[in-house]
Amino acid sequence: MRRSLTAGVLSLSLLVGYAVADVYDLVPGVLTRDRPTPAAPATTPTAPGATQTPATLAPLPTPTAGTGLLAALPDSAPVPTTAGLATALEAALAAPALGGDVGVSIRDARTGALLYAAGADQPRVVASTAKILAAAAIATTFDLNRTMTTRVVQSGDRELTLVAGGDTLLARDQGDPDSAAGHAGLGDLADQVVAALKAAPSGSGSSSGSWGGGGGAGGGGSGSASRATGPPGWSLRLDETYDAGAAMPPGWNPADVAAGYTQGVHMIGLAAQRPKPGEPSPADPGGAVLATLADRLGERGLTVTIEDSGAGRHTASPAGARVLGEVTSAPYREVLATALDESDNALTENLVRQAAMAAGGDGTFAHNAVYVTATLDGLGFDLSGTHLLDTSGLTYGQTATVRLLSDVVAAARAGRLPGLADVLAKLPVAGLDGTLHDRFLDKPASSAAGIARAKTGTLTGASALLGTTVDADNRELDFVLVADKVPAASGTWAARAALDRIVADLTGCGCR
């Protein structure tokens, strides 16, 4: 049976880890969300930082990474009827906060059968739920069990080269094997490099004169100055030849990047330097990684001097260069799940760029969008009404249909998009984590807390949810909801609450 929620209140400790996602859900740019409109009383969620009313909060189970919150569902659970769904959802779909025009698709998750649809073929602004389309293309091109490799090679007599391999979630020091963010660590990489150089035979550039006397300068730095405290022994440069394409799609607002609401798209970076509102990522994440690696090497006694230039970054390391150390990311499936869970625009664009280049593309944003639509077209999806300018949903002027989003989810469920079903199974849980951590907390939507999972999407005038829930008869249902005519007078807060209410009504009914 569906796991029930017992009486009690949600502890503050459960929410602390998701504070950043909360802010992201309300600011312009990152996570495809607009500025918050003031929360109306009664039916809208309280604003970040405000005191919640304990009596309205649903008690939630503690999350376990990579596992669902639902017990096994019986095969015999009855399937809702179209008429039952229409009756159960009629009032919630008519909420004024949704602008009177909601695209809806509800499917039986087990069979993929379409149970209810309304306005599903109309081109709509689907905002960040477009990331599902990107994820489908990535899953088609890549084995999602693959990983990204960051390595250091000996590229000359006294030259070390850090070779970027796509991982923007590197840890500053030791890696965490249980996490996608920080899975690979620069401290681990430095350990391997130093061990390899110490073990090198005489004459290979590892003589005692190559080692500094006191470690690195510490503190990160700009990545352009010497990091040595002893006599210069090795130079260290960055090979970014894998990083094809510009850092910013033309439709993104540079002010959002400068304010820490999103970041540029690169192929190397530190997990700790992902953007937060008021704390932007470095303009040059590659330089920050280079400086951090220099520090880690210095702490282990290796004297290095950073040699950083545009020409150097665009010079590939020599073919057959000796690999001194390498660290690998979490599997693509885990990184992709992180991008969806946190609705990370730059990380999504990073993964699409890698997949598009693997498919023969040039890495440009224009081609990446074409790559996604061409891949979906090749899989037989109907792309009528679909117009992509980026692959994360942040740029204005893009459209897709609810039917396409629903069809992609159904294909993933049926195993036509290998690995994507596992990624979708890790979408944020209502009221608990990711971009849903601060939603479904107030009645009546709280009846779906801990049960529904969904990908969010919001731009000014548009709000969307795509995900899965289990109804009162223990039947798992997939849903797509898109309202792209949200009235300015009520805005994002009210639209979010109204969509949450629809999911709660779906969760609470047997709909037969």
N, C-alpha and C positions, 0 to 999 in steps of 0.2 A: 504493500500500500504506500501511497504518498506519505512521506514523513510529516507528521503533524507538528504544529507549533504550539508549545505550552505557554501558560501565563507567565508574565515577567516583563522585564524591560531590557533593552539593548544596552550593554555596558559601553562606557565611553572608550575603554581600551580597545574595543573592536573597531572603532572608527579612526583611531589615531593614525594608523598606517595608511589611510587613504585620503589624508587631508589634501594632498596635491591634486589628486584626481577631482576632488570636490571643486577646487578653485578652477581647474581647467574646464569644468563643465559649465562655467558661467562667464568666461572671458571671451573676447573676440579672437578669432583665428584658430589657435590650437584646439584640437578636438572638435573642430567645426562648430563652435558655439558662439553666440552673440553675447553682448552685455546683458546682465540680468535686468528684468523689469521688477519693480517692487512686488513682493509677494502679497497677494490678496489674502484677507483673513479666511478662515474656515477650511477651504478645500485645497489650498496650495501649500507646498512644503515650506518650512521656515528657511530663512536665508542662512548661508554659512556663518557659523559663529553664534547664531542665536540659540536661545535655550529651547530645546524641544520639550513638549509636554509628555511626561513619562507614560501617562495613561494611553496615549495614541500610538506608542511604539510597539512594533511586533518583536517578540523575543526570537533571536536567531541562533542557529547552531554555529559552532566555531568552524571556520572554513578549513578544508584540508586540500593542499595544493594538488591539482591534477585529478581530483575526484569529484563526483557529483554529490548533490545533497539528497538524491532520491534513491529509495530502495528499488529493487527490480520490480517492474510493472507487469501485471498479468497480461498474457496474450489475449485473454477473453474480455478485456475491458471494452465496454460498448463505445461505439463511434458516434460522436455528435451528428445531428442532422443539420442540413442547411437551414431549415425553418427554425429549428431550435436555437441555432447560433444567431440568426437574424433577430429573433425575439429577445434573446438574452443581452445582445449588444446594442440594441436600437437606441436606448437612452444615452448610453455612454458615447456612442459615435456621433450623436447630435449635440454634444457639448459645444456651447458657443465659443469656447476657447480654441476650438479646432477649426473654426472658420467655415463650418458647414460642408467641407469637402475632404474626406479622408479616404485615401487609398488603402484597401484592406485585402489581405490574402491569408486564409487559415487552411492549413493542411493537416492531415493525419500524419504524424511523424513516422509511424511504422510503415505505412504503405505509400506515402507520398500523394495520396488522393486529395484533390482539391475539394474542400468542404464548403467554403464560403469565400466570395470575392466581391468587391465593390470598388469601382474606379481603378481597377488594377492595371488596365492597359493605357491609362493616360500618362503621358510624360510628366514627371514630377521632379522637383528638387529633392533628392533623397539624402543630401548632405553626407555625413560620415558613414552611413550604411553602404555607400559605394565601395567602402573598403572590402566588403564581401566579394565584390566583383574582382577586385585586385587579388584577393586571397585565392579565388578560384583559378585565376591565370597562373599565379605562382605555384599552386599545387599541381597544375598540369605540366609545368615546365620542370620543376625541381622534384627530386626525391626529398620529401620533407624530413627524412632522417639524416640528411647531409648536414655538415657543419661548415662554418667559416674559419679559415686559418689565418692567424697573424704570426708572422715569422721574422726572425733576424737572420740575415745571411752575411757571410764574409765576402764582400764585394771587391776588395782590394787588399794590398799588403797590410795596411792599417786602417781599413775602412769597414765599418759595419753599416748595414742597410736594414732599416725596419720596413717590411713590406706589408702594406695595407691589404686586407683581404675581405673587407665588407663589414667587419664587426665593429659596431659603434657602442657596444655595451661592455667594454673592457673594464676590469677592476684595476684600481691604482696599484694594488699589491697582490696578495694571494687571491686566486679565484675561488668562487663558491660553486661547487659541482651541483648543488641543489637549486640553483637559481639561473634564470635566463639572463637577467641583468647582473653583470659581474661574474659570469661563468668562467671566463678566461681572464687570468691575472697577469699584469706586467711584472709583478714580483716573481711569479713562476717563470716567466720568460727570461728575466734577468738571471735567475738561478741557472737555467740551462745554458745561457750564453757564457757565463763565467766558468761553469764547469767544463764546457767544450773547449774554451780557450786555454784553460789550465792543463787540459789533457792533451793539447795539440803537441805534435813532435817538434823538436828544436828546429828553428828556422821558419816556422809557420806564422810568426808574428805574435807569439805569446811569451816573449822573453820578459825578464823581470823589469826591464825598463818600460814596459807597457802598462804597468800597474801604478795607480796613484796612491798617495800616502794617507788619505783620510776620508774617502768617500765623496759623494756628490754634494752639491751646494744646497740641496733641499728646497722645498717650497714650490716646486712646479715651474714658475718662470714663464717667459714668453716663447721659449723654444728657439731663440736666435743667438744666444750668448753661450760662451764656454761654460760647461758644467763641471770642469775639472778642478781639483785641489792639488794635484801633483803634476809632474811633467806631462805634457800632452803625449798620449800614447795611441789612442784610437780616435778616429772621427766617426760620427754617427749622423746618418742622413735618413730621409724618408722617401720611399718609393710609393707614390700615389697614382701610378699609371692605371690601376684598376678603377680609379674614381672618374669615370667618363661622365661628361655632362655638367651643367651648371648647378650651383647650390640652391637656387631659388626658382620655383616655377614662376612664370610671368604673372600669374593671377594672384600670387600671394602678396600680402602687405608687408613690406620690410619692417614697418613699425611693430608688427606682431613678434617678429624675431628679436628686435632690439629690446622689447619689453619682457621677453622670456616666455611668450605664449606658444612659441614653436621654435624650430631651429632650421638651419640650412641642411641640405641633404649631402652627406659625405659618406665615405667608405671606411672611416676609422674614427673612433671617439671613445670617451670615457663614460661609463654608466653614471658616475657621480656628477657628471656635468650636463646631464639632460636638463632641458630648460624647466624653470619654474617661474611663475609670475613674479616679476621683480628681480629674478636671478637668471639672466639670459645665459645661454651656452656661449662658450668662446667663439669668436668669429672664425678662429682657425683651430678647430678641434684636433687636426693633425699635429700642429705645433705643440698643443698641450700634451698630447700623447707622447710625442718625441721627448719633450722636457721631462715628463714623468718617468719614462724609461731610463733616461740619462740619470735621474736621481736614484732609481732602483739599482742601476749598475754601479753608481758611485758608492752607494751604501754597502755594496759587496766588494769594494776595493778596486774596481776597474775605472781607470781614468779615461773619460771620453770628452770630446769636444764636439758640440753640435755644429754641423755644416748644413745650413738650411737655405735653399734658394728655390725659386720657381723652376729653374732648369733642372736642378737636382731631383726635385719631386716628379718631374716628368721624364726622368731617365730610368728605364727599367733596370733592375738588378741583372747582372750578367747571367746568361743561361748557364746552368750547371754550377752556380755559386754554392759554396758549402753552406748548408743550413746549420746554424749554431743553436737554434732553439725555435720552437713553435708551440703555440697554444691554440686551442680550438673553442669555438663558441658552443653554446647549447644548440641542439638540432634546430633546423629552420622551423619546424612545427612549433617549438617552444617560443622562438623569437616572434614568429607570426602571431601566435596566441597573445603574446605580450603587446604587440602592436594593436591588436583588436581590443584587448582587455582595457588598455589605457587610451585607446583611440589616438595613437601616436602618429601624426601625419608624416613627420620626417622619417620615422622608422618604416612606415608602410612604403613610402616612396623609395627608400633605400632598397627594400626587398624586391620591389617591382623592377627597379633599375637593374639589379643583379640578374633577375630572371629574364628580362628583356634582352640584356646583353648576351646571356647564355643562348637565347633564341636567335641571335644574329643581329640584334638591334644596335643602335649607336649610343644608347644611354641618355639621349635627350628626353626632356619631359614630353615633348610633342610625340615622339615615337613611342614612349612608354605607354601613353594613353591609347595609341593605335594598337600597340602590342596587346593590351588587355582586351580591347573590343575584338581584335582579329582572333585572339585565342578563344574567346567565348563563341564567336561566330563559327570557328572551326569545330567546336564541340556541339554545334547544332542549336544553340540558344537563339531565340528571337530577340534581336536587338532594336526592334522598332522603337523609336522615341528615345534612344540612348545616345547621349552626346557627352563625351568626357574630354576635359581639358587638363586634368591631372588624375592621379589614381588614388587620392586620399579623400576626395570630396570637399576640399577646402575652398577651391576656386569657385566663384559665382558664375552662373551661366551654364551649369551642367545639369543634365537630366538623365533619368532612367525610369523604368516602370516598376511598379510593385510586383507585377507578374514575373519580370526577369529576376528580381531579387529572390522571389519565392521559388522559382524554377532552379536557381543555383543552389539554394539550400536543399531542395528535394534531391538534386543530383548528388550533392555531397552525402546526404543520408543514404542514398542508394549505392554508394561506393564508386560512382562515376568520376569523382574527383579525389583520387587517393590521398588520404591523410587529412583532408579538409574536415571530415566529420569529427575527428579528434580535436581539431582546432576549435570548431564550433561548440564542442562539448565543454570548452573552457571559457566560454563567454562569461562576462560578469554576472554574479548572482544578485537578484533583486534585494536591495537593502543591505548588502553585505560587502561587496568588493568592486574594484575597478570603477568604471563610470556610473555604476548603479549603487554605489555604497551609500549615497545620501538620498536615494529614491525609495519609494514603496515603504516608507517609515510611518506615514500617517494614514489613519483610517479614511476611506475604505480601501485604499490601495494596498494597505499592509497585509491584507489576506493573501497576497501573492508573494510576500517577502520570504526569502529562503527557498522558493519554489521555482519561480521564473528565472530564466537567463536571457540576456539580450544585449545586442549591440545598439548603442545610441547614435543619434545624429541630430545636430541642431545647427542651423544658420538663422540669421534674422528672417523671420517669417516662415520658417520651416522646422518641423520637429518630427523625428522618426524613431521607431523601435523595430528591431528584427531579432527574433529569438524563439524560445521554446518554453512551454509550461506544461503542467499536468492538471487536467480538470478534475472535478469532484468524483468522476467515475474511474479515475486513475488511467485516463487515456492521454498519452503525450501528444501535444499539438504544436506545430510550428506556425508562427505568425509573422506577418510583416505589416506594419502600420506607418503610413506616411501622411502627415498633414502639412501641406506646403502653402497654405493660405492663412497662416496664423495671424489673427488681428493684432495690429500694433498696440491697441489699447490694453490688451491683456498680456500679450507677449509670451516669452519663453517659459516662465514659471508656471503659468496657468496651462499652457499646452502640454508641458511635461506631466503635470498632475492629471490632466485629462487622458493622456495616453496610458499612464499607469493605471488609471481606473478601468480602462478597457481591458487591459491584461488581467487585472484583478477579477473583473466580471467573467472573463473567459476561464480563468483558473477556478472560480467558484461554482461554475454551472456544470451540469451534466449535458445540457443543451440538446435534449432529445424531446 
